Amino acid sequence: MSNNNYKNKGFTLIELLVTAVIFSIVIGAATGVFASAIKLQRYNLAHQQLLSQVSYAIEYMDRAIRMAKKDDGFCGFAGQNYKVSDGNRKIEFRNYKGDCQEFHLDTSINQLVASKGSYFSNIPLTSDDFEFEIISFNFQLSGDNPGDNAQPMVTVSMDIKGRGSGQQPRIKIQTTISQRNLDM
């Protein structure tokens, strides 16, 4: 009887090994879930920041393009509301204050910029703090031919992707802006 009591007082080596394996599996699974959650959080923050950059640039351009006036020759494209050039990556127009204004992609700094007034100094519309790559950016005009009675409209298209290691967010956006001030 004393032999039987001695065997029931401890754990066998097999019981300890099974417990260690089960514990390792549970800890491994928990670590994997935690690592995936951190990775997803980073992706979501990068996507939110990229969306914020794109939204600001589109809203700024939308407001200015919507208020454009027909050029009387002051900006160099008389009789038209807009002039698209540089492979559809640059738009010029006369703003509501009467100044020449343009939006374009500055490939040297990979930023969308606005230029206005007589000095045409570049004002960045996107931040250089957040690393992203502008894959495509262009303007398409419709209804802006001299003598055309259609309402002038500008379609802005952008394809932007975040830079960095791992999976990065990518946003494709397109919006069409109609001119508000039609009698000009």
Buried (B, 14 or more C-beta within 10 A) or exposed (E): EEEEEEEEEEEEEEEEEEEEEEEEEEEEEEEEEEEEEEEEEBBEEBBEBBBEBBEBBBEBBBEBBBBBBBBEEEBEBEEBBBBBEBEBBBBBBBBBEEEBBBBBBBEEEBBBBBBBEEEEEBEEBBBEEEBBEBEEBBBBBBBBEEEEEEEBBBBBBBBBBBEEEEEBBBBEBEEEBEBEEEEB
